[in-house]
Amino acid sequence: MSTPPAQPGPGELDRGPLTHIDDHGRARMVDVMGKALTRRVALARCAVVTGADAAKVLAEAPDGLNVVEGARFAGIQAAKQTSSLIPLCHPIHLDAVRVEVTVDAHRIEISAVTEIVERTGVEMEALTACAVAALTLVAALIDVDPEVSVEELTLWHKSGGRSGNWERHGSEGRLTRTLAPTGAPTGESGTGRPAGATEVSDGPDRRHV
């Protein structure tokens, strides 16, 4: 008796062959014309890790120079330029990009949320926003700490499209984040969260991204 093929486990997607490679092994941009327009959301995160006291170094920046805000702006701009940086990504017009930066002594947490109503997802846009925001912070810190590094660049959530919703597992101890549609009301009666929000649960604490 033959053994049935293994089924995808939690957090896994049942993907076929690489979609960016055609039958002849050549790179291609995926044809999305047959897909429906749906609301797509992606959440990505990364961290900048340094031996220096990041909060102290950034606080001592010259007057008028806000390095953290500069990193946020860089991340937002990068998300909008993803198809120019990664050749096989579709050129799209994002409906919303949010980049958050949290500075601790030796670790800077970065998260990015991208949203659109489209035929293709926005996972790469969220990842690109995190990566460029992180590199902007590295540029500010590298003279103080040449060993500063970008770590854990990871997709944490995606929703919309044929494959539906997906969340990364094994995230115990991290914050729960709530992804609210742009322009959503700021609360539902008795819930304390935005109306229509998609909740990404990964810890006991809760806040909105």
C-alpha positions as CSV (number, residue, x, y, z in Angstrom):
1,M,0.0,0.0,0.0
2,S,1.4,3.4,-1.0
3,T,1.9,6.1,1.6
4,P,-0.1,9.3,1.0
5,P,1.9,12.4,0.5
6,A,2.6,14.5,3.6
7,Q,0.2,17.4,4.1
8,P,1.5,20.9,4.9
9,G,1.8,21.5,8.6
10,P,0.8,24.7,10.5
11,G,2.2,27.8,8.9
12,E,3.1,26.0,5.7
13,L,1.8,26.6,2.3
14,D,1.2,23.9,-0.3
15,R,3.2,25.4,-3.1
16,G,4.0,23.9,-6.5
17,P,7.0,24.6,-8.6
18,L,8.7,28.0,-8.3
19,T,6.2,30.4,-9.9
20,H,8.9,32.8,-11.2
21,I,10.5,30.0,-13.3
22,D,8.9,28.8,-16.6
23,D,8.9,25.3,-18.0
24,H,12.2,25.9,-19.7
25,G,14.0,27.1,-16.5
26,R,13.9,30.8,-17.5
27,A,12.9,33.6,-15.2
28,R,9.5,35.2,-15.7
29,M,7.1,37.6,-14.1
30,V,4.0,35.7,-13.0
31,D,0.9,36.4,-15.1
32,V,-1.8,37.6,-12.7
33,M,-4.5,38.6,-15.2
34,G,-6.7,35.7,-14.3
35,K,-6.7,36.5,-10.5
36,A,-9.4,38.5,-8.8
37,L,-8.9,41.8,-7.2
38,T,-8.8,41.3,-3.4
39,R,-7.5,43.2,-0.4
40,R,-4.0,42.1,0.4
41,V,-2.1,42.7,3.6
42,A,1.4,41.8,4.7
43,L,3.4,42.2,7.9
44,A,7.1,41.8,8.0
45,R,9.7,42.4,10.8
46,C,13.4,42.6,11.3
47,A,15.9,43.8,13.9
48,V,19.1,45.8,13.9
49,V,21.4,44.4,16.6
50,T,24.4,46.4,17.9
51,G,26.9,46.3,20.7
52,A,26.6,50.0,21.1
53,D,23.9,51.7,23.1
54,A,21.7,52.5,20.2
55,A,19.3,54.7,22.1
56,K,22.2,56.8,23.4
57,V,23.9,57.1,20.0
58,L,20.7,58.0,18.1
59,A,19.8,60.6,20.8
60,E,23.1,62.3,20.3
61,A,22.6,62.9,16.6
62,P,23.0,66.5,15.5
63,D,20.2,68.9,16.1
64,G,17.4,68.5,13.6
65,L,18.5,65.1,12.5
66,N,16.0,62.4,13.6
67,V,17.5,59.1,12.5
68,V,14.6,57.0,13.4
69,E,12.1,59.1,11.4
70,G,14.6,59.0,8.5
71,A,14.6,55.2,8.7
72,R,10.8,55.2,8.7
73,F,10.7,57.4,5.6
74,A,13.3,55.3,3.9
75,G,11.3,52.2,4.5
76,I,8.1,53.7,3.2
77,Q,9.8,55.0,0.0
78,A,11.5,51.6,-0.5
79,A,8.2,49.8,-0.3
80,K,6.9,51.9,-3.2
81,Q,10.1,51.2,-5.2
82,T,10.1,47.4,-4.7
83,S,9.6,46.5,-8.3
84,S,12.6,48.6,-9.3
85,L,14.8,46.8,-6.8
86,I,13.5,43.2,-7.3
87,P,13.0,42.6,-11.1
88,L,10.3,40.0,-11.0
89,C,8.0,41.9,-8.7
90,H,4.9,43.5,-10.3
91,P,4.8,47.3,-10.4
92,I,1.9,48.2,-8.1
93,H,0.4,51.3,-6.4
94,L,0.3,50.6,-2.7
95,D,-2.8,51.8,-0.8
96,A,-1.0,52.0,2.6
97,V,2.5,51.5,4.1
98,R,3.2,51.7,7.8
99,V,6.7,51.4,9.2
100,E,7.3,51.3,13.0
101,V,10.7,51.5,14.7
102,T,11.3,50.7,18.4
103,V,14.7,51.4,19.9
104,D,16.1,49.5,22.9
105,A,19.6,49.6,24.2
106,H,21.2,47.1,21.8
107,R,18.3,46.1,19.6
108,I,16.1,48.1,17.2
109,E,12.9,46.4,16.2
110,I,11.3,47.3,12.8
111,S,7.9,46.3,11.5
112,A,6.2,47.1,8.3
113,V,2.6,46.7,7.1
114,T,1.7,47.0,3.4
115,E,-1.9,47.0,2.0
116,I,-3.4,47.1,-1.4
117,V,-6.5,45.9,-3.4
118,E,-4.8,44.1,-6.3
119,R,-4.3,40.8,-8.1
120,T,-0.9,40.2,-6.5
121,G,0.4,40.2,-2.9
122,V,2.5,42.8,-1.1
123,E,4.8,40.5,0.9
124,M,8.0,41.7,-0.8
125,E,7.0,45.3,-0.3
126,A,6.7,44.8,3.5
127,L,10.0,42.9,3.5
128,T,11.7,45.6,1.4
129,A,10.4,48.3,3.7
130,C,11.9,46.6,6.7
131,A,15.2,45.9,5.0
132,V,15.8,49.5,3.8
133,A,14.7,51.0,7.1
134,A,17.2,48.7,8.9
135,L,20.0,49.6,6.5
136,T,19.3,53.3,7.1
137,L,19.9,52.7,10.8
138,V,23.0,50.6,10.1
139,A,24.4,53.6,8.2
140,A,23.9,55.7,11.3
141,L,25.5,53.2,13.6
142,I,28.3,51.5,11.7
143,D,31.0,54.1,12.6
144,V,30.3,53.5,16.3
145,D,29.9,49.7,15.9
146,P,31.3,48.0,12.7
147,E,29.7,44.8,13.9
148,V,26.1,46.1,13.7
149,S,23.9,43.6,11.9
150,V,20.4,43.2,10.4
151,E,18.7,40.0,11.6
152,E,15.5,38.1,11.5
153,L,14.1,39.7,8.3
154,T,10.9,37.7,8.1
155,L,7.4,37.6,6.8
156,W,4.9,37.2,9.7
157,H,1.5,37.6,8.2
158,K,-0.2,37.7,4.8
159,S,-3.8,37.8,3.8
160,G,-5.9,37.9,0.6
161,G,-5.6,36.1,-2.8
162,R,-6.0,32.5,-3.7
163,S,-3.8,31.2,-0.9
164,G,-5.9,33.0,1.8
165,N,-4.5,33.9,5.2
166,W,-1.1,32.8,6.6
167,E,0.6,33.5,9.8
168,R,4.1,32.5,11.1
169,H,4.0,30.1,14.0
170,G,6.5,29.8,16.9
171,S,6.1,33.5,17.8
172,E,5.5,33.1,21.6
173,G,6.5,36.1,23.6
174,R,6.3,38.7,20.9
175,L,3.7,41.4,20.7
176,T,0.3,40.9,19.2
177,R,-0.3,43.4,16.5
178,T,-3.5,44.5,14.9
179,L,-3.6,45.4,11.2
180,A,-6.4,47.9,10.6
181,P,-7.5,48.9,7.1
182,T,-6.6,52.4,6.2
183,G,-9.3,54.8,7.4
184,A,-11.0,52.2,9.5
185,P,-13.0,53.4,12.6
186,T,-11.0,53.4,15.7
187,G,-13.1,51.0,17.7
188,E,-15.8,48.5,17.9
189,S,-18.2,48.4,20.8
190,G,-16.7,46.2,23.6
191,T,-13.7,45.1,21.6
192,G,-11.1,47.9,22.0
193,R,-9.7,47.3,18.5
194,P,-10.3,48.9,15.1
195,A,-13.4,47.9,13.2
196,G,-12.7,45.4,10.5
197,A,-9.1,44.8,11.7
198,T,-7.2,41.7,11.0
199,E,-5.6,40.5,14.2
200,V,-2.1,38.9,14.1
201,S,-1.8,37.1,17.4
202,D,1.7,36.4,18.7
203,G,1.8,37.2,22.4
204,P,-0.1,38.5,25.4
205,D,0.4,42.2,24.7
206,R,-1.7,44.0,22.1
207,R,-1.3,47.2,20.1
208,H,-2.1,48.5,16.7
209,V,0.5,48.8,13.9
